[in-house]
Amino acid sequence: MVGDVHRPAGMALRAAQDEAGVPPGIWRGQGLAAVGLAVGDVVTERQAELLLGEGRHPDADRIERDLVAEGKSPAEAWRATVLGRPIEHNRSAKTEKAKERTPWLGLDLVFRPPPTAHIAWALMDDKCRLVLESCQDTAVDKMLKWLGDSVAQIRWGSGGKHRAPVKDGLIVAVFRHYESRAAESKPLLHDHAVLSIRARRPDGSGTWGNLSADTLLSHIVAADTLYLLFFMEEVSARLGWAWEPRSVTPGRRPVMEIAGIDRRLIGWQSTRRQQIEEALFVLTAEYVEEHGHEPGERAAYGLACRAADRTRPPKRKEPRSLSKLREQWRESAIDAFGPDVVDRLAERARAAAVAVWARVRPVVDIVLAAVDTVAVVYVMRGAFKHHHLLAEARRHLSYVLRGRPHQPGLDEQIVQTVVDNYTRPVGRGLAMTADLHALYPHDTDGQAVLRPLTRNRMLPLYARARLAAGALAARVHAVRRSERLGSRTRPHTVAVPGASRSGPRLSRTDRKAGRAQEQQGTDVAALEQTRATIEAVAKMAVRLQDGVRERAVAHRPRPHPTPPTPSPSHTPPPGVQQAPGRTPTGGLA
């Protein structure tokens, strides 16, 4: 609540925030009206102590005084201010191991933009700084609304077996920080959103309960990708900038960055990351020496956490305001790279955006997006759930749109296409895996198709996932080419999902019409064979033309003969037009 400094005993919260150079906390969330708060109200010390420290109403002091004045006992007045079950229940000896339970009253969600956004916010003028802070506020608000509307659940019963959506929404206290923990202060715009566990049940009695922790934690990655998608869209809409992927570690997921920002400034800004990478290199070498192989995904994550803990510097003691920090950051960047790099950041970002939109077409193909999503998640996880697909679908949208706005519900539409057409249930619960026979309908052994890609242990896991996604995307393009060659009455429509296998049952008339349409269609394997034949004929025609030219050169001065026109009984090769008045016979437009 006071940044990365310790508050002296007896100092008021607001005074400590002013001395630390951080703004006061702000209440956000759609559940504030239930406790008499409004969005944008400042988080006072007593409100935070009551709600986030004791699980009570943030205005419990006034409520207790009023109830005591009405004749209630102090114990009754105190119990009336408790939201849900008091935390003293966790210290009750009635249940087994009750004394070992620790009350959980909040969850800290950290929202951090990409590094180039920190650089633009720290080094550009005040107008750009305020716009980027507004983009951060809007992205956080949209993500918290999705978390409250679509994810958050109230639990009750033995072991929390009963779940239901919350009634009013979430109650969140957001605290903004400006700098990182690096030894030398570096810009790091980020928000700490302290989410209260207390929420109202959907029943009409207005009782309070606890949020389901496992439900929230399982959707953290999906929430993170949605926040970044919203932030990118806000920045592009307000500043006109574009985004492009940057590979931080070869073979790992790329990071979306603002196009045109000098990449050298990323190294200047992320000195903390450099310290972690140096420690991680040593820990990885020790792991290989001990186990005899490179660490996997889970082991690599554990090593990264250990490297971060080892290199964590002590907290800063002296107070500095944001204006002083910005002056210090600007002087440091100019000393390192010169005034031309720093002063022309906005100009180069706008020029780079024009170049990006000239070469990138931000159109979402739902079929290709579904294939890409299922391939990556299948290779990375094997078995997965809905929120894994949702996170990867949002990553795909950020890669394709580059900051252009997406239609509401498009991510869910991609996931539903994956679930309906390319997955099958596996194990217990809601787990599923890729249906390779649906992805490769004409292969006798679907498992053999992706095995060379998924089992190539020489490549990182995400690199294998991208190879699998590329193979499936090539398959989709081949089928579409065959459809275009085989029939001009069935064009492919971009951004329209394919037919679902799990839709409503068709009537007898519809089934007859469907069988008739299937009979009129062309089998994919036959179409691919036709395409191969056409390509062979094209190569043969090229060889014949070369032979004609060689004979013409040998028997000069005979005039150069024209290539022979293919007979109507043969399919013309691609790129060779028919004679005027003739109609193609092979379905080649």
N, C-alpha and C positions, 0 to 999 in steps of 0.2 A: 504493500500500500504506500510505502514511502521510497520506492525505487530500490536500489541496491545498497542502501546504507542502513545502519542500525539507528533506531530512534532513541535518544536519551530518555531515561525515566523521568516522567513528569512533563514532558514536552507534548503539547497538543498535536493532533494528527495534521491539521492544516499547516501549522507552523513547520512541522517536520517536512511536509511536502514542499513547501516554499524553499526551505533550506536545501533540500535534495535536488531541487530543480525539476520536479515532476508535477504535472497537473493533478488536481483532485480526481478521485474516482467518480464515475457517472453510472447511475442506475439505468439499465436497459432490460428489454424483454417484455413480452406481452402479458406476463402475470403480475405486473406491478400494481394494477388497480385493485387486486384482491387484498393488498396490504396497505392501501392508501398512499402509494407512491406513484410518480409519473416519470416517463422517459425523459432523461436529461437532468434529473435532480442529482445534486451532489451527495456522495456517500459520506455520511458523517461517521465519526468514530463510534458513537453509541449504537447507531443502526447496524453497523457491521458487527459489533460485539454481540448484539442480541440475535440477529438472524444467522450470521455465519459462525458464531462462536457458541451459541446456546440453542439454536433452533427455535427461537421465539419470534413473536411479531416485532418488526423494527420499531414500532411505537408502543412497546409494551409498558413503559413507565407511565404514560398517560392513561392507558387502559386500566392498569392496576389502581391508579389513584381514583378513577371514576367508579370502578367496581367497589372499592373499599368505602367510598362515600355513599354508595347505594346500600350498604349494609353487608356486603360479602366479606367473608373472612380473608385474611391475607393469603392463606393457602389456596382458597378457591379462586381468588383474583389472579394469583400467579399461574395456576393451572389453565385459566382461560386464555392466557397469552401464549401458551405453548402451541406451536403448529405441529399437529400430529402427536407422535409418541415422545415423551420426554427422554433426554439422553441418559437420565438416571436409570432407565430400564436396562441399559447395557451393563450397568454395574449391579444388577439384581442377581441374587444367588439362587433364584428359582429354576433357572435353566442350566444345563450342563455347560461348563466352560464359559459361563457368562462373564466372569471377571477378566477373561483374556480378550474380550471383544472391545474394540476401540470405536467410539462413535465417529461416523463419517457424515460431515455436514456440508461439504462443498467439493467442487472439482475445478481445477485451474486449467482453462483452455488458453493456449498462447497462439495469437494470430500474427504471423510475420510475413510481410511481402517478400518477393524475390530480391536478391542483392542489388540489381540495377535500380530498383525503386528506392532503396535506401540512398543510393548515390545521388539520384535526381532530387530526392527530398532534402538531402543535406547540402548540396552544392549549388542548386539553382536558386532563382529569386524567391521572394516570399509568396508571390502569386502561385507559382508552381507548388511550393510547399503546402500552402493551404488547400489547393486542389487535391493533392495526393492524400492529405490527411482526411479530407472529405470522402475520397474514394475508399479509404480504409474504413471509415465509419459506416458507409453504405454497405460495403461487402460484409462487414461483421454483423450488421443488423439483419441482412438477408439470410445469412447463414444461421444465425440464432433463431430466426423465424422458422426456417426449414427444420432445424433440430427440434423445436418445440411442437411443430405441427405434425411431422412425419416420423419422428424417432422416439421422443421422450415418452415413457410409460410409467404409470404408477403401479407399484407392486404391493401385494398383501397376501396373507395366508401363510401357511407353513412353507418356509423356503422361498417365499415370493412366487408361488406357483400361479397366482392370479395376477394378470396384467391388464391394464386398460390405458388408453391415451389420457393425457392430462387435460384438465378442464379449461383453464385460463391461459396457460403458457408458462414460460420459464421466468425466473427472477435472477438477474445477472448483474454483478457489479464489475465494471470495466475500468482497469487502471492502465494508463499509457506510459510507456518507457521510451527513452530516446537513444540510448547508447548500449553497447555490448559490454561484456565482461573482459575484454582484451586489456592487456597491461596499459597500452596507449588507447585512450578513448576513441572509439570508432562509431559511426552512425549505425543505428539499428532500431528503426521504427517498429515497434511491436506493442500489442495490447495483451494484457492479462485479463481474461474474462473469468471471474470467479462465479461459478454456477452454483446456486443454492440447491440442495437436495430436496427441500420442501416444496411441494406443489399440491394443488387441490385435486381431490378425486372428482371423477365425472358424474358422481351421483348428485342428487338434488339437495343433500343435507349440508354441503359446503365443508365437509371434513377434509383434513389434510393428511398427506401420507408422504412416503419417500419415493424418489425416482429409482428406477431400475438401473443400477450401476453397470451391469454387464451389457445392457442394451445400448447405453450411451458410449461405452468404451469400444464396442464392436463397430460402431459407425464413425469413429474418429477419423479414419483415413478418408472415408467418403465425405465427411464434413470439411476436411482440409482441402480436398480437390474442388469442392463446390465454392469454398471461400476464395481460392485462387482464381477460379473461373469468373466469379463476380468481380473481383478486383481488376483483372485484366480488362473486362468489358467496360468498367467504369473509367479506367485510365484512357482507353482508346476512344471512348465516346467524348470525354471532356477535354483531352489534350491532343487527340488525333494521332497518337503513337501506335505502333504495331509491335508485335512480339514475335520472337523466334527462339527455337530450342537451342540450348547450350549444353554440350556434353561436359559434365564435371569430372566424372570418372569413366574411362573407356569401358564399355560393356554394361554400364548402369543406366538408370533412367535419366533422360535429359531434364534440364531445368528451363522453364520459359523465362526469357529475359527481354527487356525493352530493346528493340532494335536501334542501333546507332550509338549506344553508350559504349565508350571505350572499355574493352575488356581488361585493360591494365588496371583500371580503377576498381575492378572487382577484387583483385589481389590486394590492393591498398586498403579496401574496406574490410575484407574478411581475414584479418591477421589472426583472429581467434581460430578460424578454420585451419589455417596453415599450422598453427601449433598442434591442433588435434591430429592433423595428417602426419606430422613428424612423429608424434608419439604412437600413432596407429601403425606406422611402418615398422617400428621396433616391436610392438606387440604381435603383429602379424608374422614377423620373422621368428619370434619365439614360439608361436603356435605351430608353424610349419616344422620347426625343428623338433617339437615335442610329439606331434601327431603324424608327421610324414606326408601331409597333403595340405592344400589351401583350405582356408575356412569357408564353410558354406554361408548361406544367407543369415541364418540365425546366429551362428558363431561370429560372423563379421559384425553383426549389429551389437553383440555383447562386447566385442573388442572395441568398437567405436565408443560405447558408453564408458568403458574403462579409460580410454584415452582422454575423453572429455573430463572425467573426474580427476585424472592425474594432472592435467594442465589447467585446471580451474584456478584463476588468480584470485587474490584477496579483493574484497569489495572496496570501491573507491570511498574515501573519507571526506575529501573537500567538496563543498557544494559548487555547482556550476549551472547557470541558467542555459536555456536553449539558445539564446542569442550568442552567448559566449562560446558555446559548443560549436555553433555553425561557423563562427569566425575562425575558431581553431581548426576545424575540419577543412575549411577552404584554404587557409594558409598551408596546411600540410599537403593538400592535393596539388596546389600550385608549385610548391617546392619540389614535389616529386615528379610532376609531369608537365609543368609549364602552364601559363595562363591561357594559351590557345585551347588546350584540351578542356579546361574547366569552363571557360566563358562560352564555348560553342556547343555545350551539351544539348540544349534545347533545339538549336538549329540542326544539328546532325541527327537528332532523334526524328525530327519532322522529315528530313530528306530520306532517311532510312525507311520510314513508314511508306513514303511514296514508292520506293523501290520494292518493298515487300508486297504491297497491293498490286504492283504491276506484274509480278511473277506468281503470286499465290491467288488461287481462286477459293475463297472461303465458302465452299458448298459441302454440306454433310450428306453423304450417301449412306443411308441407314443400313443397307445390306453390308457394305464394306465395313462400316463402323461396328456392326454386330460381329462380323467375322474376325476383325482385328481384336475386339474385346475378348471374345471367347478364346482365341488362340493365346493371347498373352496371359490371361488368368489361368487357363488350363496348364500351360507350361510352368508358370510360376508356382502354382499351388496344387494342381492335380484335382482335388476336390475343393469346391468353393461354395459360397452362399450369395444371396442377392446383393448384399452390401459390397462384396468384392467386385462384382460386375459393375455396380453403380460407380464405384471409385474409378475403375478403368475406363468406363464410358465417358466420364467427365474429363479424364486426362486426354482421351481421344478428341473430345470437342475443343479443348484448349490447344492441341497441336494443329487441328484443322482450321479453326476459326481465327486464330492469331489475335484475339481481342474483339472480333465482331460479335454482336449479341446473338445468343442462341434462343430458339423458341422455348417457352416454358413447357416443361415435360418432355423435351427431346431426349434427355438422358434416360428417363424411365422408358421411353419408347424403344430406345436401343436395347436396353436390358430386357424388355419384354420380348423383343424379337429374338434375342439370344435364348431366352428360356423356352420359348415356344418352338423354336426350330433347330437349335444346335446343342441342346443339353438333354441329359437323362438323370433321373434321381439315383443317388448312391448312398448307401449306409442309412443311418437313422436321422431323424430331424428333417431340416430343410436343405441339407447338403446336396449338391449335384456335381456332375462332371460333364466334360464335352462328349457329345455323341458323334464320334468320328464317322460312323456310317451315314449320318445325315450330312456331314460336311463333305464326304467323299462317297456319294451314293452308288457308284459303279465300281468300286474297288472290292475285291473279294476279302481282303483283310485290311480293315481300316487302321488297325494298330500299326501296321508296317509303314504307313504313309509318313507319319511324323516322327517315327523312331530315330532316323538318322539326325533329325534336327534336335529333338528333345533330349537325346542321350549323348550328345557331343560334349563330353566333360571338359574338353579343352577350352570351351567358351564359357563366359559368365552366364548366369541363368537368364537375365533379361535379354542378352544377345541371342540366346537360343529362342526366347519367346518372339523376338522380332523376326527371326528367320521363319518360324512357323507361321506368323501372321503374314509375312510376305508370300509364302507358298500358298496359303489359302486365298489371299487376294488375287494372286495370279490365276488360281483355279476359277474364281468368280469372273475375272476378265475373259478367260478362255471360253467359258460357257456363254457369256454375253456375246462374244464374237461369233460363236456358232449360231446363236439365235438370230443375230443380224444377218448372217449368211443364209440361214435356212428359211427364214420367214420375214417378210417386210411388214406383216400385220401385227407383230408382237414387239413393239419397241420397248426399250428399258427406260424406266422413269427414275430419275435421280431423286433421292431423299424421300422415297416412298417405300415403306417396309414390305417385305414379302408376305405371302399368305401364311397364316399361323396354322400349325398342325393341331393345336389344342382349342380351336374355335368351336362354335355351336354346331350341333349335328345338322346335316343337310337333309332336306326332304327327298322323297323318291324322285321327283322331277328334277331337282337340282343335281342329284347323283347321276341321273341319266345324262343330263347336259354336261356334267363334268367328265363322264366317260367318253362322250362324243368329242369333247374338246381335247382329251388326252389322245384319242385315236388320231385326231387331225394334227396333233403336235409331232415333233420330230425328236427321237431319242437323242439324249446328249452324247452318248458314245458314238452313235451314227453320225451326228453332226461333226464331232471331232475328227472322225475318219474322213468325212467329206472335206473338211478344211485341210487335212493332211494331203489328200489327193489333189486339191486345188493348188497347194503350194508345190507339189511335185510337178504338176503340169506347167506351172509358171516357170520353174527351173528348166524344164525341158524346152519350153518356148525360147527362153534366153539362150540356151545352148544352140538351138536351131538358128536363131538370128545371128549368133557369132559365126556359125558355119557359113551362112549365106554371105556375110561380110568378107570372110576369108576367101571364098571362091570368087567373089567380085574383084578383090584385089589381085588374085592370081590371073584373071582373064581380062585385064584391062585392054583396051579402053571401053569395055562394055559398061553401060550405065549401071549405077548402083541399084540393085533390086530392092523393092519395098518388102517388108515382112509379110509373109502370107497371112491371109485372114483365116482364123480358125473356122472350121466347118460348124454348122449349126448343131451337129450331133455331139460336139465336144464342149465342155465347160471352158469359157475363156479364162486365161490367167488373170490374177489381180493386177490392176493398173492398165490393162489393155482394153480399150473401148470397142464395142460392137460397131459393125458397119451401120450407116444410117438406115433406119426402117426396120432393123432386126430387134428381136426381144431376147434378153438373156434367158438361158434355159436352166442355169444352175442356181437361181436365186440370188445372183450377185448384182447388187445395185450399181 
